Amino acid sequence: MTGWDEEAMARLRAAAQRGDGAAGLAALDDRPLEPVLQYAGDVLLAALAEGRPAEERARHVLAELNGRDLPGDAELADQLSTALGTPRTDEPLTPIPVDLGALAAALEDDEPHLLDLHRGDVLPATDLADEPTLDATDPSYDPDRWLLIPPNSRPPDTSEEVRRAAARHWLAAQNLRPAPRTL
């Protein structure tokens, strides 16, 4: 990725994970936004929520997301539109503090995983049940607490951007959206 070395990506990932708009804007600096639209959108949402001047970049990312149209781009575009004062949907998604990278990995795995709806943790289903085929009949499965992530829910892709977008899209299909994780 031109302009995005590992150190710059690590700063951007961390800012997106924490919902830190100031650090996110610093990580974006004068780098191209197109290779990291999913991360850029998340940190720009945080920056706008913090009252930082990020409208121009947010509009640029919104236009790029609308033009690219990967699964997950429309959901992020909806959030950006709302933050910019022009909501595109009346259907707000429930925020959950989930790491989209962990969710993307679970969606690609051969084994089922669970999403903790309270904490946002992604765990192998076997961590909760004795049987790897956890379902609604298992006494340890609480649908108000856990959401089953079926195995092999999407084909693997080497692009972190595409994986992140696909995880966001899967969440939206569950009426959820990612929110920053805090300790």
Secondary structure, 3 states (H helix, E strand, C coil): CCCCCHHHHHHHHHHHHHCCHHHHHHHHCCCCCHHHHHHHHHHHHHHHHCCCCCHHHHHHHHHHHHHHCCCCHHHHHHHHHHHCCCCCCCCCCEEECCCHHHHHHHHHCCCCEEEECCCCCEEEHHHCCCCCCCCCCCCCCCCCCEEEECCCCCCCCCCHHHHHHHHHHHHHHCCEEECCCCC
